[in-house]
Amino acid sequence: MKYPVIIFLLLFSFATVSVAQKYAYVDTEYILDNIPEYKDAQNQLDEYAAEYQQEIEEKIAEINKMTQDYQAEAVLMPEDVKKKKQEEINKKKEELATLQNQRFGKDGDLFLKREELVKPIQEKIYNAIEEIATDKNYSFVFDKAGSLSILYVNAKYDISDDVLDKVGAELGTVRKEDRVKKNKPSSKSGKSKSPSRPGGNSPGPVRKGGRK
């Protein structure tokens, strides 16, 4: 009989610890939507991306023109001239691949611009979440806008506005009375249901726990 008693005590202990833990959540999409500086950063990134894409399209057009000219004239070219033209086209293709990687690849120019413009904003948000979690003794803070599937949330555990208030002095957030949530909680219960979202639309992950 001692094993059932031990199991019961373990389950009771686990339940006691779980009850003692406090949880909260934020919606980083809502937070970022109410920070004009973030929207400005996104607009700048869009401009850089368009500029880089235009540069690449010009290179592609140049290669296409060289290829078409070569194909039209190849029948009349000596073999050595053909080889030289092919080498020139191949070199241009290699330059294009290098440019694409330089602009849009991992650690490329657009990535570095994002790090420069967006990361400082995200860091301030993360720091604010960490401070609030520490002050209010939250064990976990989840991101409703992230890839984590949250099927049901109670709006009273939403600390998104607390985060906006904390970073407001530094980032100039939208006034509280002017903020609009995309998913409004029920007026009767003060609760909201949020369907799980597929990943890929989140502005950025929110770290769980302390700052690294």
C-alpha angles and dihedrals in degrees: 000000000000094000095061089048092052091048091049091051092049092050091047091051092049091049090050092052092046092052090051093056120092124213136195138168139210134201105223091187090059091044094051092044088061096051110084091194089062092051089050090051091050091050090052091050090051089053092050091047092051091048092050092046091051090052091052093046090054089054090049091051090050092052092047091052092049091048094049092048091049093050091048094050102031095097091062097042125101114240094253091053090047091052092049092050091048091051090051091051092047091049090052090050090052090050089051092052090049091049093049091052092045093052104034107012129104108297088007128143096277091048091051091048089052090050090050098047107028108027095067089054092048091048091055090051092048091049091050091050090049093050093048092046091050095046094048095037097239113173094200136017114195128198112231090194094053132087092272108111109236111179097176134018134177110225093220089072093055109111096174093113090048088056092048090049092051095051094037096097092054101035103029097234125198112277114267094242091053097050117109123199116214092214108042117202120241111275092217103050101020086232133115134202117219122190116224113268126218113244122257101065097076116113090219141326120272112222117241112227129352129357115271 
